[in-house]
Amino acid sequence: MKKATLFLPVLILCLSFSSRAQLLKKIKDKANSVVNKSTNPVTTENNSTSESGSTTSSSGSPKNTKGGGLTNTVPPDVSQQIADAEKSHADGNLSDARYSIQQALMSIELQIGKEVLKSLPPTVSGLEKDTTQNKVMSTQWGWNNLTIQSVYKKADQQLTITIGNNILYSSLASTYFNNAMYMQANSDGEKQNVKQTKVKGNKAIITYDDDKGYTLMVPLGQSALIVWECINFASENDVMNAANAFDIDGIKKMLGEK
């Protein structure tokens, strides 16, 4: 009974099929189709610089001046993880079986995230995509833990698009959509700093801050969004034009959102 109870979340996690063999076969088929489509590992590249000078901090402790950082992690091999799950389950090690299935699903998410990145336009409103700042991150299986990010730059302008879970912005969007007072024009005639709008038929929220610039949010689900952060854009219209350059319906389809 204990084994059946432990394995139940795994069955629910991976959809309910008539038998374990059918379940693993269907996951394998889906996993293999994704692997065949995208075989290159997902990587995240970041450039950083530091000022030379003092090798000690203000507290007197040594300041780190050596070290090569961490290497990029290659996503788990989907087929191998499924094979490991089968073996662990056959051996009665349900915890390891569940872990391997989660790793397989996380790898699929990372590969889909890479495909989403590749689908984004190379230029937007004259800004070039900085591919060194492309990111695909997954903290664990489940779309709510997947983050896809790309940055576009030109001179002092920058557009950062983030697709996936963003607790801060999802909370703001929920508050704005559910509270009409945020949508009302100020009685003294001052400009609004937040309002509802639409991007390609999708409901959205746009905000403005003198320090941060414009932020445009399109909800994709309960906590997932597409967020555009636009620095040094001249107007709200410029932000909307930039957002319209993205295939929102295509992104939603790739993520399985309706």
HUGIJO-V353133 format. One record per backbone hydrogen bond with DSSP energy under -1.0 kcal/mol. CO is the residue of the C=O (numbers start at 1). NH is the residue of the N-H. Records with the same first field share a line. If there is no record, write none. Layout:
CO->NH  NH
//
This chain:
1->5
2->6
3->7
4->8
7->11
8->12
9->13
10->14
12->15
19->23
20->24
21->25
22->26
23->27
24->28
25->29
26->30
27->31
28->32
29->33
30->34
31->35
32->36
33->37
34->38
55->63
57->60
61->57
77->81
78->82
79->83
80->84
81->85
82->86
83->87
84->88
85->89
86->90
87->91
88->93
89->92
92->94
93->97
94->98
95->99
96->100
97->101
98->102
99->103
100->104
101->105
102->106
103->107
104->108
105->109
106->110
107->111
108->112
109->113
110->114
111->115
112->116
113->117
114->118
115->119
117->120
122->129
124->127
127->124
128->153
129->131
130->133
131->134
134->45
135->149
137->147
142->145
143->146
145->139
146->165
147->137
148->163
149->135
150->161
151->130
152->159
153->128
154->157
157->154
158->231
159->152
160->229
161->150
162->227
163->148
164->225
166->170
167->171
168->172
169->173
170->174
171->175
172->176
173->177
174->178
179->182
180->183
186->189
193->208
195->206
197->204
199->202
202->199
204->197
205->217
206->195
207->215
209->213
213->209
214->230
215->207
216->228
217->205
218->226
223->166
224->220  221
225->164
226->218
227->162
228->216
229->160
230->214
231->158
235->239
236->240
237->241
238->242
239->243
240->244
242->245
243->246
246->248
247->251
248->252
249->253
250->254
251->255
252->257
//
